[in-house]
Amino acid sequence: MKKRKHLILTAIGLLLLVFTWLVAQFIFIPDSLKGVLMGIGIGIEVLALIKCNGAKKRQLKMRADNTVNSTMF
């Protein structure tokens, strides 16, 4: 579950952006509320990218550590 956390955040961010856009097409939403909701959606997307990048770095470090350990013995 922890490995897929960035995918869940990506989906939530995209859904928030699309939901805000669709609701704004049919119902009047003040620009401030629309901007806040879109900003939160973009913020969640950026957070997902940061978590994904951190997960890749950890995975590469683990592979490098395993390679060093296996060559020592």
Buried (B, 14 or more C-beta within 10 A) or exposed (E): EEEEEBEEBBEBBBEBBEEBEEBBEEEEBEEEEBEEBBEBBEEBBEBBBEBBEEBEEEEEEEEEEEEEEEEEE
